[in-house]
Amino acid sequence: MSENKFLFINILDKELVTLFQGLKSIFNDQESTSPIHITVKGPQKSNFKATSFKKFSDSDHPLVISQSSYFSYSKKYFAHFKVQIPEMEKYQLWYKPTFPSEKNPHITICETSDENFSKDIVRFLNKEVDDLLCRDYEFLQYIPSQHDIVLEMGLEKTRNIDDAGIPDLINIGKVRKGLFARARKIKANHIDLANRGRQTALHAN
């Protein structure tokens, strides 16, 4: 039986990878093991035809990464950056049958069961990060069973990332200095509120 396949856009810009991977590592409870990507199509059983998307893998078609938002699916909330790719809509490359209600390409930053935490992350990201352009990316066919081989190559732990990893983004004013430290405060406040809620529930019982 053929396996499900997905078409990813894999972000290659080093500073954008550091920015997004750092935020994911801070806001999620587990260290992220996949590279920063956008799921474009899938799942489907057949291979993707290179001729349908190779025309976009160049600097003439930059990805516009902009306003943060969130959506819900299966009792989870996904805080993300929206990605605008007008050419893909024109050529009908965007198709995700498992997420029929979510029409926009996006980069997920946090998956959580707490809607308020998602809202806090979205407010934070919209305040701290300006619109971004990405010209360095590639299309990648992803097969879940090959996850360890395809997606974990070259990834670094990012729990302790700081401003030194994104100097150009800070210098051109796309990201505010001290972003990661403030993100850690948002996560710490979330953990504190969750602990207080559990303690209140225990006392009530």
Contact map, one row per residue, 1 for C-alpha under 8 A:
1110000000000000000000000000000000000000000000000000000000000000000000000000000000000000000000000000000000000000000000000000000000000000000000000000000000000000000000000000000000000000000000000000000000000
1111000000000000000000000000000000000000000011000000000000000000000000000000000000000000000000000000000000000000000000000000000000000000000000000000000000000000000000000000000000000000000000000000000000000
1111100000000000000000000000000000000000000010000000000000000000000000000000000000000000000000000000000000000000000000000000000000000000000000100000000000000000000000000000000000000000000000000000000000000
0111110000000000000000000000000000000000011111000000000000000000000000000000000000000000000000000000000000000000000000000000000000000000000000110000000000000000000000000000000000000000000000000000000000000
0011111000000000000000000000000000000000011111100000000000000000000000000000000000000000000000000000000000000000000000000000000000000000000011110000000000000000000000000000000000000000000000000000000000000
0001111100000000000000000000000000000011111100000000000000000000000000000000000000000000000000000000000000000000000000000000000000000000000011100000000000000000000000000000000000000000000000000000000000000
0000111110000000000000000000000000000011110000010000000000000000000000000000000000000000000000000000000000000000000000000000000000000000001111000000000000000000000000000000000000000000000000000000000000000
0000011111000000000000000000000000001111100000000000000000000000000000000000000000000000000000000000000000000000000000000000000000000000001111000000000000000000000000000000000000000000000000000000000000000
0000001111100000000000000000000000001111000000000000000000000000000000000000000000000000000000000000000000000000000000000000000000000000111100000000000000000000000000000000000000000000000000000000000000000
0000000111110000000000000000000000111100000000000000000000000000000000000000000000000000000000000000000000000000000000000000000000000000111100000000000000000000000000000000000000000000000000000000000000000
0000000011111001100000000000000000111000000000000000000000000000000000000000000000000000000000000000000000000000000000000000000000000101110000000000000000000000000000000000000000000000000000000000000000000
0000000001111101100000000000000000000000000000000000000000000000000000000000000000000000000000000000000000000000000000000000000000000001110000000000000000000000000000000000000000000000000000000000000000000
0000000000111111100000000000000000000000000000000000000000000000000000000000000000000000000000000000000000000000000000000000000000000111100000000000000000000000000000000000000000000000000000000000000000000
0000000000011111110000000000000000000000000000000000000000000000000000000000000000000000000000000000000000000000000000000000000000000000000000000000000000000000000000000000000000000000000000000000000000000
0000000000001111111000000000000000000000000000000000000000000000000000000000000000000000000000000000000000000000000000000000000000000000000000000000000000000000000011011000000000000000000000000000000000000
0000000000111111111100000000000000000000000000000000000000000000000000000000000000000000000000000000000000000000000000000000000000000100000000000000000000000000000001000000000000000000000000000000000000000
0000000000111111111110000000000000110000000000000000000000000000000000000000000000000000000000000000000000000000000000000000000000000000000000000000000000000000000000000000000000000000000000000000000000000
0000000000000111111111000000000000000000000000000000000000000000000000000000000000000000000000000000000000000000000000000000000000000000000000000000000000000100100011000000000000000000000000000000000000000
0000000000000011111111100000000000000000000000000000000000000000000000000000000000000000000000000000000000000000000000000000000000000000000000000000000000000000000011000000000000000000000000000000000000000
0000000000000001111111110000000000010000000000000000000000000000000000000000000000000000000000000000000000001000000000000000000000000000000000000000000000000000000000000000000000000000000000000000000000000
0000000000000000111111111000000100110000000000000000000000000000000000000000000000000000000000000000000000000000000000000000000000000000000000000000000000000100000000000000000000000000000000000000000000000
0000000000000000011111111100000000000000000000000000000000000000000000000000000000000000000000000000000000000000000000000000000000000000000000000000000000000110100000000000000000010000000000000000000000000
0000000000000000001111111110000000000000000000000000000000000000000000000000000000000000000000000000000000001000000000000000000000000000000000000000000000000000000000000000000000010010000000000000000000000
0000000000000000000111111111001100000000000000000000000000000000000000000000000000000000000000000000000000001100000000000000000000000000000000000000000000000000000000000000000000000000000000000000000000000
0000000000000000000011111111111100000000000000000000000000000000000000000000000000000000000000000000000000000000000000000000000000000000000000000000000000000110000000000000000000000000000000000000000000000
0000000000000000000001111111100000000000000000000000000000000000000000000000000000000000000000000000000000000000000000000000000000000000000000000000000000000010000000000000000000000011001000000000000000000
0000000000000000000000111111100000000000000000000000000000000000000000000000000000000000000000000000000000001100000000000000000000000000000000000000000000000000000000000000000000000011001000000000000000000
0000000000000000000000011111111100000000000000000000000000000000000000000000000000000000000000000000000000000111000000000000000000000000000000000000000000000000000000000000000000000000000000000000000000000
0000000000000000000000001111111000000000000000000000000000000000000000000000000000000000000000000000000000000000000000000000000000000000000000000000000000000000000000000000000000000000000000000000000000000
0000000000000000000000001001111100000000000000000000000000000000000000000000000000000000000000000000000000000000000000000000000000000000000000000000000000000000000000000000000000000000000000000000000000000
0000000000000000000000011001111110000000000000000000000000000000000000000000000000000000000000000000000000000000000000000000000000000000000000000000000000001010000000000000000000000000000000000000000000000
0000000000000000000010011001011111000000000000000000000000000000000000000000000000000000000000000000000000000000000000000000000000000000000000000000000000000000000000000000000000000000000000000000000000000
0000000000000000000000000000001111100000000000000000000000000000000000000000000000000000000000000000000000000000000000000000000000000000000000000000001100100000000000000000000000000000000000000000000000000
0000000000000000000000000000000111110000000000000000000000000000000000000000000000000000000000000000000000000000000000000000000000000000000000000000001100100000000000000000000000000000000000000000000000000
0000000001100000100010000000000011111000000000000000000000000000000000000000000000000000000000000000000000000000000000000000000000000000000000000000001100100000000000000000000000000000000000000000000000000
0000000001100000100110000000000001111100000000000000000000000000000000000000000000000000000000000000000000100000000000000000000000000000000000000000000000000000000000000000000000000000000000000000000000000
0000000111100000000000000000000000111110000000000000000000000000000000000000000000000000000000000000000000100000000000000000000000000000000000000000000000000000000000000000000000000000000000000000000000000
0000000111000000000000000000000000011111000000000000000000000000000000000000000000000000000000000000000011100000000000000000000000000000000000000000000000000000000000000000000000000000000000000000000000000
0000011110000000000000000000000000001111110000000000000000000000000000000000000000000000000000000000000011000000000000000000000000000000000000000000000000000000000000000000000000000000000000000000000000000
0000011110000000000000000000000000000111110000000000000000000000000000000000000000000000000011110000000010000000000000000000000000000000000000000000000000000000000000000000000000000000000000000000000000000
0000011100000000000000000000000000000011111000000000000000000000000000000000000000000000000011110000000000000000000000000000000000000000000000000000000000000000000000000000000000000000000000000000000000000
0001111000000000000000000000000000000011111100000000000000000000000000000000000000000000000000111100000000000000000000000000000000000000000000000000000000000000000000000000000000000000000000000000000000000
0001110000000000000000000000000000000000111110000000000000000000000000000000000000000000000000011100000000000000000000000000000000000000000000000000000000000000000000000000000000000000000000000000000000000
0001110000000000000000000000000000000000011111100000000000000000000000000000000000000000000000000000000000000000000000000000000000000000000000000000000000000000000000000000000000000000000000000000000000000
0111100000000000000000000000000000000000001111100000000000000000000000000000000000000000000000000000000000000000000000000000000000000000000000000000000000000000000000000000000000000000000000000000000000000
0101100000000000000000000000000000000000000111110000000000000000000000000000000000000000000000000000000000000000000000000000000000000000000000000000000000000000000000000000000000000000000000000000000000000
0000100000000000000000000000000000000000000111111000000000000000000000000000000000000000000000000000000000000000000000000000000000000000000010000000000000000000000000000000000000000000000000000000000000000
0000001000000000000000000000000000000000000001111101000000000000000000000000000000000000000000000000000000000000000000000000000000000000000010000000000000000000000000000000000000000000000000000000000000000
0000000000000000000000000000000000000000000000111111100000000000000000000000000000000000000000000000000000000000000000000000000000000000000000000000000000000000000000000000000000000000000000000000000000000
0000000000000000000000000000000000000000000000011111110000000000000000000000000000000000000000000000000000000000000000000000000000000000000000000000000000000000000000000000000000000000000000000000000000000
0000000000000000000000000000000000000000000000001111111000000000000000000000000000000000000000000000000000000000000000000000000000000000000000000000000000000000000000000000000000000000000000000000000000000
0000000000000000000000000000000000000000000000011111111000000000000000000000000000000000000010000000000000000000000000000000000000000000000000000000000000000000000000000000000000000000000000000000000000000
0000000000000000000000000000000000000000000000001111111110000000000000000000000000000000000010000000000000000000000000000000000000000000001000000000000000000000000000000000000000000000000000000000000000000
0000000000000000000000000000000000000000000000000111111110000000000000000000000000000000000000000000000000000000000000000000000000000000001000000000000000000000000000000000000000000000000000000000000000000
0000000000000000000000000000000000000000000000000011111111000000000000000000000000000000000000000000000000000000000000000000000000000000000000000000000000000000000000000000000000000000000000000000000000000
0000000000000000000000000000000000000000000000000000111111011000000000000000000000000000000000000000000000000000000000000000000000000000000000000000000000000000000000000000000000000000000000000000000000000
0000000000000000000000000000000000000000000000000000111111101000000000000000000000000000000000000000000000000000000000000000000000000000111000000000000000000000000000000000000000000000000000000000000000000
0000000000000000000000000000000000000000000000000000001111111100000000000000000000000000000000000000000000000000000000000000000000000011100000000000000000000000000000000000000000000000000000000000000000000
0000000000000000000000000000000000000000000000000000000011111100000000000000000000000000000000000000000000000000000000000000000000000011000000000000000000000000000000000000000000000000000000000000000000000
0000000000000000000000000000000000000000000000000000000101111100000000000000000000000000000000000000000000000000000000000000000000000010000000000000000000000000000000000000000000000000000000000000000000000
0000000000000000000000000000000000000000000000000000000111111110000000000000000000001010000000000000000000000000000000000000000000000010000000000000000000000000000000000000000000000000000000000000000000000
0000000000000000000000000000000000000000000000000000000001111111000000000000000000001000000000000000000000000000000000000000000000001111000000000000000000000000000000000000000000000000000000000000000000000
0000000000000000000000000000000000000000000000000000000000001111100000000000000000111000000000000000000000000000000000000000000000001110000000000000000000000000000000000000000000000000000000000000000000000
0000000000000000000000000000000000000000000000000000000000000111110000000000000000111000000000000000000000000000000000000000000000111100000000000000000000000000000000000000000000000000000000000000000000000
0000000000000000000000000000000000000000000000000000000000000011111000000000000011110000000000000000000000000000000000000000000000111100000000000000000000000000000000000000000000000000000000000000000000000
0000000000000000000000000000000000000000000000000000000000000001111100000000000011110000000000000000000000000000000000000000000001110000000000000000000000000000000000000000000000000000000000000000000000000
0000000000000000000000000000000000000000000000000000000000000000111110000000000011000000000000000000000000000000000000000000010001100000000000000000000000000000000000000000000000000000000000000000000000000
0000000000000000000000000000000000000000000000000000000000000000011111000000001111000000000000000000000000000000000000000110110000000000000000000000000000000000000000000000000000000000000000000000000000000
0000000000000000000000000000000000000000000000000000000000000000001111100000001111000000000000000000000000000000000000000100000000000000000000000000000000000000000000000000000000000000000000000000000000000
0000000000000000000000000000000000000000000000000000000000000000000111110000111100000000000000000000000000000000000001100100000000000000000000000000000000000000000000000000000000000000000000000000000000000
0000000000000000000000000000000000000000000000000000000000000000000011111000111000000000000000000000010000000000000000000000000000000000000000000000000000000000000000000000000000000000000000000000000000000
0000000000000000000000000000000000000000000000000000000000000000000001111111110000000000000000000000000000000000000000000000000000000000000000000000000000000000000000000000000000000000000000000000000000000
0000000000000000000000000000000000000000000000000000000000000000000000111111110000000000000000000010000000000000000000000000000000000000000000000000000000000000000000000000000000000000000000000000000000000
0000000000000000000000000000000000000000000000000000000000000000000000011111000000000000000000000000000000000000000000000000000000000000000000000000000000000000000000000000000000000000000000000000000000000
0000000000000000000000000000000000000000000000000000000000000000000000011111100000000000000000000000000000000000100000000000000000000000000000000000000000000000000000000000000000000000000000000000000000000
0000000000000000000000000000000000000000000000000000000000000000000000011111110000000000000000000000000000000011110000000000000000000000000000000000000000000000000000000000000000000000000000000000000000000
0000000000000000000000000000000000000000000000000000000000000000000001111011111000000000000000000000000000000111111001000000000000000000000000000000000000000000000000000000000000000000000000000000000000000
0000000000000000000000000000000000000000000000000000000000000000000001111001111100000000000000000000000000011111000001000000000000000000000000000000000000000000000000000000000000000000000000000000000000000
0000000000000000000000000000000000000000000000000000000000000000000111100000111110000000000000000000000000011110000001101100000000000000000000000000000000000000000000000000000000000000000000000000000000000
0000000000000000000000000000000000000000000000000000000000000000000111000000011111000000000000000000000001111100000000000100000000000000000000000000000000000000000000000000000000000000000000000000000000000
0000000000000000000000000000000000000000000000000000000000000000111110000000001111100000000000000000000001111000000000000000000000000000000000000000000000000000000000000000000000000000000000000000000000000
0000000000000000000000000000000000000000000000000000000000000000111110000000000111110000000000000000000111100000000000000000000000000000000000000000000000000000000000000000000000000000000000000000000000000
0000000000000000000000000000000000000000000000000000000000000011110000000000000011111000000000000000000111100000000000000000000000000000000000000000000000000000000000000000000000000000000000000000000000000
0000000000000000000000000000000000000000000000000000000000000011110000000000000001111100000000000000000110000000000000000000000000000000000000000000000000000000000000000000000000000000000000000000000000000
0000000000000000000000000000000000000000000000000000000000001111000000000000000000111111100000000000000010000000000000000000000000000000000000000000000000000000000000000000000000000000000000000000000000000
0000000000000000000000000000000000000000000000000000000000000000000000000000000000011111110000000000000000000000000000000000000000000000000000000000000000000000000000000000000000000000000000000000000000000
0000000000000000000000000000000000000000000000000000000000001000000000000000000000001111111000000000000000000000000000000000000000000000000000000000000000000000000000000000000000000000000000000000000000000
0000000000000000000000000000000000000000000000000000000000000000000000000000000000001111111111000000000000000000000000000000000000000000000000000000000000000000000000000000000000000000000000000000000000000
0000000000000000000000000000000000000000000000000000000000000000000000000000000000001111111111000000000000000000000000000000000000000000000000000000000000000000000000000000000000000000000000000000000000000
0000000000000000000000000000000000000000000000000000000000000000000000000000000000000111111110000000000000000000000000000000000000000000000000000000000000000000000000000000000000000000000000000000000000000
0000000000000000000000000000000000000000000000000000000000000000000000000000000000000011111110000000000000000000000000000000000000000000000000000000000000000000000000000000000000000000000000000000000000000
0000000000000000000000000000000000000000000000000000000000000000000000000000000000000001111111100000000000000000000000000000000000000000000000000000000000000000000000000000000000000000000000000000000000000
0000000000000000000000000000000000000001100000000001100000000000000000000000000000000001111111100000000000000000000000000000000000000000000000000000000000000000000000000000000000000000000000000000000000000
0000000000000000000000000000000000000001100000000000000000000000000000000000000000000001100111110000000010000000000000000000000000000000000000000000000000000000000000000000000000000000000000000000000000000
0000000000000000000000000000000000000001110000000000000000000000000000000000000000000000000111111000000000000000000000000000000000000000000000000000000000000000000000000000000000000000000000000000000000000
0000000000000000000000000000000000000001111000000000000000000000000000000000000000000000000001111111000000000000000000000000000000000000000000000000000000000000000000000000000000000000000000000000000000000
0000000000000000000000000000000000000000011000000000000000000000000000000000000000000000000000111111000000000000000000000000000000000000000000000000000000000000000000000000000000000000000000000000000000000
0000000000000000000000000000000000000000011000000000000000000000000000000000000000000000000000011111000000000000000000000000000000000000000000000000000000000000000000000000000000000000000000000000000000000
0000000000000000000000000000000000000000000000000000000000000000000000001000000000000000000000011111111000000000000000000000000000000000000000000000000000000000000000000000000000000000000000000000000000000
0000000000000000000000000000000000000000000000000000000000000000000000000000000000000000000000011111111000000000000000000000000000000000000000000000000000000000000000000000000000000000000000000000000000000
0000000000000000000000000000000000000000000000000000000000000000000000000000000000000000000000000011111000000000000000000000000000000000000000000000000000000000000000000000000000000000000000000000000000000
0000000000000000000000000000000000000000000000000000000000000000000000100000000000000000000000000011111100000000000000000000000000000000000000000000000000000000000000000000000000000000000000000000000000000
0000000000000000000000000000000000000000000000000000000000000000000000000000000000000000000000000011111110000000000000000000000000000000000000000000000000000000000000000000000000000000000000000000000000000
0000000000000000000000000000000000000000000000000000000000000000000000000000000001110000000000000000011111000000000000000000000000000000000000000000000000000000000000000000000000000000000000000000000000000
0000000000000000000000000000000000000111000000000000000000000000000000000000000001111000000001000000001111100000000000000000000000000000000000000000000000000000000000000000000000000000000000000000000000000
0000000000000000000000000000000000000110000000000000000000000000000000000000000111100000000000000000000111110000000000000000000000000000000000000000000000000000000000000000000000000000000000000000000000000
0000000000000000000000000000000000011100000000000000000000000000000000000000000111100000000000000000000011111000000000000000000000000000000000000000000000000000000000000000000000000000000000000000000000000
0000000000000000000000000000000000000000000000000000000000000000000000000000011110000000000000000000000001111110000000000000000000000000000000000000000000000000000000000000000000000000000000000000000000000
0000000000000000000100110010000000000000000000000000000000000000000000000000011110000000000000000000000000111110000000000000000000000000000000000000000000000000000000000000000000000000000000000000000000000
0000000000000000000000010011000000000000000000000000000000000000000000000000111100000000000000000000000000011111000001000000000000000000000000000000000000000000000000000000000000000000000000000000000000000
0000000000000000000000000001000000000000000000000000000000000000000000000001111000000000000000000000000000011111100000000000000000000000000000000000000000000000000000000000000000000000000000000000000000000
0000000000000000000000000001000000000000000000000000000000000000000000000001110000000000000000000000000000000111111011000000000000000000000000000000000000000000000000000000000000000000000000000000000000000
0000000000000000000000000000000000000000000000000000000000000000000000000011100000000000000000000000000000000011111000000000000000000000000000000000000000000000000000000000000000000000000000000000000000000
0000000000000000000000000000000000000000000000000000000000000000000000000001100000000000000000000000000000000001111111000000000000000000000000000000000000000000000000000000000000000000000000000000000000000
0000000000000000000000000000000000000000000000000000000000000000000000000000100000000000000000000000000000000001111111100000000000000000000000000000000000000000000000000000000000000000000000000000000000000
0000000000000000000000000000000000000000000000000000000000000000000000000000000000000000000000000000000000000000011111110000000000000000000000000000000000000000000000000000000000000000000000000000000000000
0000000000000000000000000000000000000000000000000000000000000000000000000000000000000000000000000000000000000001011111111000000000000000000000000000000000000000000000000000000000000000000001000000000000000
0000000000000000000000000000000000000000000000000000000000000000000001000000111000000000000000000000000000000101011111111100000000000000000000000000000000000000000000000000000000000000000000000000000000000
0000000000000000000000000000000000000000000000000000000000000000000001000000001000000000000000000000000000000000001111111110000000000000000000000000000000000000000000000000000000000000000000000000000000000
0000000000000000000000000000000000000000000000000000000000000000000000000000000000000000000000000000000000000000000111111111000000000000000000000000000000000000000000000000000000000000010000000000000000000
0000000000000000000000000000000000000000000000000000000000000000000000000000001000000000000000000000000000000000000011111111100000000000000000000000000000000000000000000000000000000000010000000000000000000
0000000000000000000000000000000000000000000000000000000000000000000111000000001100000000000000000000000000000000000001111111110000000000000000000000000000000000000000000000000000000000000000000000000000000
0000000000000000000000000000000000000000000000000000000000000000000100000000000000000000000000000000000000000000000000111111111000000000000000000000000000000000000000000000000000000000000000000000000000000
0000000000000000000000000000000000000000000000000000000000000000000000000000000000000000000000000000000000000000000000011111111100000000000000000000000000000000000000000000000000000010000000000000000000000
0000000000000000000000000000000000000000000000000000000000000000000100000000000000000000000000000000000000000000000000001111111110000000000000000000000000000000000000000000000000000000000000000000000000000
0000000000000000000000000000000000000000000000000000000000000000001100000000000000000000000000000000000000000000000000000111111111000000000000000000000000000000000000000000000000000000000000000000000000000
0000000000000000000000000000000000000000000000000000000000000000000000000000000000000000000000000000000000000000000000000011111111000000000000000000000000000000000000000000000000000000000000000000000000000
0000000000000000000000000000000000000000000000000000000000000000000000000000000000000000000000000000000000000000000000000001111111000000000000000000000000000000000000000000001100100000000000000000000000000
0000000000000000000000000000000000000000000000000000000000000000000000000000000000000000000000000000000000000000000000000000111111100000000000000000000000000000000000000000011100000000000000000000000000000
0000000000000000000000000000000000000000000000000000000000000000011000000000000000000000000000000000000000000000000000000000011111110000000000000000000000000000000000000000111000000000000000000000000000000
0000000000000000000000000000000000000000000000000000000000000001111000000000000000000000000000000000000000000000000000000000000011111000000000000000000000000000000000000000010000000000000000000000000000000
0000000000000000000000000000000000000000000000000000000000000001110000000000000000000000000000000000000000000000000000000000000001111100000000000000000000000000000000000000010000000000000000000000000000000
0000000000000000000000000000000000000000000000000000000000000111100000000000000000000000000000000000000000000000000000000000000000111110000000000000000000000000000000000000000000000000000000000000000000000
0000000000101001000000000000000000000000000000000000000000000111100000000000000000000000000000000000000000000000000000000000000000011111100000000000000000000000000000000000000000000000000000000000000000000
0000000000001000000000000000000000000000000000000000000001111110000000000000000000000000000000000000000000000000000000000000000000001111100000000000000000000000000000000000000000000000000000000000000000000
0000000000111000000000000000000000000000000000000000000001100100000000000000000000000000000000000000000000000000000000000000000000000111110000000000000000000000000000000000000000000000000000000000000000000
0000000011111000000000000000000000000000000000000000000011000000000000000000000000000000000000000000000000000000000000000000000000000111111000000000000000000000000000000000000000000000000000000000000000000
0000000011110000000000000000000000000000000000000000000010000000000000000000000000000000000000000000000000000000000000000000000000000001111100000000000000000000000000000000000000000000000000000000000000000
0000001111000000000000000000000000000000000000000000110010000000000000000000000000000000000000000000000000000000000000000000000000000000111110000000000000000000000000000000000000000000000000000000000000000
0000001111000000000000000000000000000000000000000000000000000000000000000000000000000000000000000000000000000000000000000000000000000000011111000000000000000000000000000000000000000000000000000000000000000
0000111100000000000000000000000000000000000000110000000000000000000000000000000000000000000000000000000000000000000000000000000000000000001111100000000000000000000000000000000000000000000000000000000000000
0000111100000000000000000000000000000000000000000000000000000000000000000000000000000000000000000000000000000000000000000000000000000000000111110110010000000000000000000000000000000000000000000000000000000
0011110000000000000000000000000000000000000000000000000000000000000000000000000000000000000000000000000000000000000000000000000000000000000011111110000000000000000000000000000000000000000000000000000000000
0001100000000000000000000000000000000000000000000000000000000000000000000000000000000000000000000000000000000000000000000000000000000000000001111110000000000000000000000000000000000000000000000000000000000
0000000000000000000000000000000000000000000000000000000000000000000000000000000000000000000000000000000000000000000000000000000000000000000000111111000000000000000000000000000000000000000000000000000000000
0000000000000000000000000000000000000000000000000000000000000000000000000000000000000000000000000000000000000000000000000000000000000000000001111111110000000000000000000000000000000000000000000000000000000
0000000000000000000000000000000000000000000000000000000000000000000000000000000000000000000000000000000000000000000000000000000000000000000001111111111100000000000000000000000000000000000000000000000000000
0000000000000000000000000000000000000000000000000000000000000000000000000000000000000000000000000000000000000000000000000000000000000000000000001111111110000000000000000000000000000000000000000000000000000
0000000000000000000000000000000000000000000000000000000000000000000000000000000000000000000000000000000000000000000000000000000000000000000000000111111110000000000000000000000000000000000000000000000000000
0000000000000000000000000000000000000000000000000000000000000000000000000000000000000000000000000000000000000000000000000000000000000000000001000111111110000000000000000000000000000000000000000000000000000
0000000000000000000000000000000011100000000000000000000000000000000000000000000000000000000000000000000000000000000000000000000000000000000000000011111110000000000000000000000000000000000000000000000000000
0000000000000000000000000000000011100000000000000000000000000000000000000000000000000000000000000000000000000000000000000000000000000000000000000011111111100000000000000000000000000000000000000000000000000
0000000000000000000000000000000000000000000000000000000000000000000000000000000000000000000000000000000000000000000000000000000000000000000000000001111111100000000000000000000000000000000000000000000000000
0000000000000000000000000000000000000000000000000000000000000000000000000000000000000000000000000000000000000000000000000000000000000000000000000000000111110000000000000000000000000000000000000000000000000
0000000000000000000000000000000011100000000000000000000000000000000000000000000000000000000000000000000000000000000000000000000000000000000000000000000111111000000000000000000000000000000000000000000000000
0000000000000000000000000000000000000000000000000000000000000000000000000000000000000000000000000000000000000000000000000000000000000000000000000000000001111100000000000000000000000000000000000000000000000
0000000000000000000000000000001000000000000000000000000000000000000000000000000000000000000000000000000000000000000000000000000000000000000000000000000000111111000000000000000000000000000000000000000000000
0000000000000000010011001000000000000000000000000000000000000000000000000000000000000000000000000000000000000000000000000000000000000000000000000000000000011111100000000000000000000000000000000000000000000
0000000000000000000001001100001000000000000000000000000000000000000000000000000000000000000000000000000000000000000000000000000000000000000000000000000000001111100000000000000000000000000000000000000000000
0000000000000000000000000000000000000000000000000000000000000000000000000000000000000000000000000000000000000000000000000000000000000000000000000000000000001111110000000000000000000000000000000000000000000
0000000000000000010001000000000000000000000000000000000000000000000000000000000000000000000000000000000000000000000000000000000000000000000000000000000000000111111110000000000000010000000000000000000000000
0000000000000000000000000000000000000000000000000000000000000000000000000000000000000000000000000000000000000000000000000000000000000000000000000000000000000001111111000000000001011000000000000000000000000
0000000000000000000000000000000000000000000000000000000000000000000000000000000000000000000000000000000000000000000000000000000000000000000000000000000000000000111111100100000011110000000000000000000000000
0000000000000000000000000000000000000000000000000000000000000000000000000000000000000000000000000000000000000000000000000000000000000000000000000000000000000000111111100000000000000000000000000000000000000
0000000000000010011000000000000000000000000000000000000000000000000000000000000000000000000000000000000000000000000000000000000000000000000000000000000000000000111111100000000000000000000000000000000000000
0000000000000011011000000000000000000000000000000000000000000000000000000000000000000000000000000000000000000000000000000000000000000000000000000000000000000000011111111100000000000000000000000000000000000
0000000000000000000000000000000000000000000000000000000000000000000000000000000000000000000000000000000000000000000000000000000000000000000000000000000000000000001111111110000000000000000000000000000000000
0000000000000010000000000000000000000000000000000000000000000000000000000000000000000000000000000000000000000000000000000000000000000000000000000000000000000000000001111111000000000000000000000000000000000
0000000000000010000000000000000000000000000000000000000000000000000000000000000000000000000000000000000000000000000000000000000000000000000000000000000000000000000001111111111000000000000000000000000000000
0000000000000000000000000000000000000000000000000000000000000000000000000000000000000000000000000000000000000000000000000000000000000000000000000000000000000000001001111111111110000000000000000000000000000
0000000000000000000000000000000000000000000000000000000000000000000000000000000000000000000000000000000000000000000000000000000000000000000000000000000000000000000000111111110000000000000000000000000000000
0000000000000000000000000000000000000000000000000000000000000000000000000000000000000000000000000000000000000000000000000000000000000000000000000000000000000000000000011111110000000000000000000000000000000
0000000000000000000000000000000000000000000000000000000000000000000000000000000000000000000000000000000000000000000000000000000001000000000000000000000000000000000000001111111100000000000000000000000000000
0000000000000000000000000000000000000000000000000000000000000000000000000000000000000000000000000000000000000000000000000000000011110000000000000000000000000000000000001111111100000000000000000000000000000
0000000000000000000000000000000000000000000000000000000000000000000000000000000000000000000000000000000000000000000000000000000111000000000000000000000000000000000000001100111110100000000000000000000000000
0000000000000000000000000000000000000000000000000000000000000000000000000000000000000000000000000000000000000000000000000000000110000000000000000000000000000000000000000100111111100000000000000000000000000
0000000000000000000000000000000000000000000000000000000000000000000000000000000000000000000000000000000000000000000000000000000000000000000000000000000000000000001000000100001111100000000000000000000000000
0000000000000000000000000000000000000000000000000000000000000000000000000000000000000000000000000000000000000000000000000000000000000000000000000000000000000000011000000000000111111100000000000000000000000
0000000000000000000000000000000000000000000000000000000000000000000000000000000000000000000000000000000000000000000000000000000100000000000000000000000000000000001000000000001111111110000000000000000000000
0000000000000000000001100000000000000000000000000000000000000000000000000000000000000000000000000000000000000000000000000000000000000000000000000000000000000000111000000000000001111111000000000000000000000
0000000000000000000000000000000000000000000000000000000000000000000000000000000000000000000000000000000000000000000000000000000000000000000000000000000000000000010000000000000001111111100000000000000000000
0000000000000000000000000000000000000000000000000000000000000000000000000000000000000000000000000000000000000000000000000000000000000000000000000000000000000000000000000000000001111111110000000000000000000
0000000000000000000000100110000000000000000000000000000000000000000000000000000000000000000000000000000000000000000000000001000000000000000000000000000000000000000000000000000000111111111000000000000000000
0000000000000000000000000110000000000000000000000000000000000000000000000000000000000000000000000000000000000000000000000000000000000000000000000000000000000000000000000000000000011111111100000000000000000
0000000000000000000000000000000000000000000000000000000000000000000000000000000000000000000000000000000000000000000000000000000000000000000000000000000000000000000000000000000000001111111110000000000000000
0000000000000000000000000000000000000000000000000000000000000000000000000000000000000000000000000000000000000000000000011000000000000000000000000000000000000000000000000000000000000111111111000000000000000
0000000000000000000000000110000000000000000000000000000000000000000000000000000000000000000000000000000000000000000000000000000000000000000000000000000000000000000000000000000000000011111111100000000000000
0000000000000000000000000000000000000000000000000000000000000000000000000000000000000000000000000000000000000000000000000000000000000000000000000000000000000000000000000000000000000001111111110000000000000
0000000000000000000000000000000000000000000000000000000000000000000000000000000000000000000000000000000000000000000000000000000000000000000000000000000000000000000000000000000000000000111111111000000000000
0000000000000000000000000000000000000000000000000000000000000000000000000000000000000000000000000000000000000000000010000000000000000000000000000000000000000000000000000000000000000000011111111100000000000
0000000000000000000000000000000000000000000000000000000000000000000000000000000000000000000000000000000000000000000000000000000000000000000000000000000000000000000000000000000000000000001111111110000000000
0000000000000000000000000000000000000000000000000000000000000000000000000000000000000000000000000000000000000000000000000000000000000000000000000000000000000000000000000000000000000000000111111111000000000
0000000000000000000000000000000000000000000000000000000000000000000000000000000000000000000000000000000000000000000000000000000000000000000000000000000000000000000000000000000000000000000011111111100000000
0000000000000000000000000000000000000000000000000000000000000000000000000000000000000000000000000000000000000000000000000000000000000000000000000000000000000000000000000000000000000000000001111111110000000
0000000000000000000000000000000000000000000000000000000000000000000000000000000000000000000000000000000000000000000000000000000000000000000000000000000000000000000000000000000000000000000000111111111000000
0000000000000000000000000000000000000000000000000000000000000000000000000000000000000000000000000000000000000000000000000000000000000000000000000000000000000000000000000000000000000000000000011111111100000
0000000000000000000000000000000000000000000000000000000000000000000000000000000000000000000000000000000000000000000000000000000000000000000000000000000000000000000000000000000000000000000000001111111110000
0000000000000000000000000000000000000000000000000000000000000000000000000000000000000000000000000000000000000000000000000000000000000000000000000000000000000000000000000000000000000000000000000111111111000
0000000000000000000000000000000000000000000000000000000000000000000000000000000000000000000000000000000000000000000000000000000000000000000000000000000000000000000000000000000000000000000000000011111111100
0000000000000000000000000000000000000000000000000000000000000000000000000000000000000000000000000000000000000000000000000000000000000000000000000000000000000000000000000000000000000000000000000001111111110
0000000000000000000000000000000000000000000000000000000000000000000000000000000000000000000000000000000000000000000000000000000000000000000000000000000000000000000000000000000000000000000000000000111111111
0000000000000000000000000000000000000000000000000000000000000000000000000000000000000000000000000000000000000000000000000000000000000000000000000000000000000000000000000000000000000000000000000000011111111
0000000000000000000000000000000000000000000000000000000000000000000000000000000000000000000000000000000000000000000000000000000000000000000000000000000000000000000000000000000000000000000000000000001111111
0000000000000000000000000000000000000000000000000000000000000000000000000000000000000000000000000000000000000000000000000000000000000000000000000000000000000000000000000000000000000000000000000000000111111
0000000000000000000000000000000000000000000000000000000000000000000000000000000000000000000000000000000000000000000000000000000000000000000000000000000000000000000000000000000000000000000000000000000011111
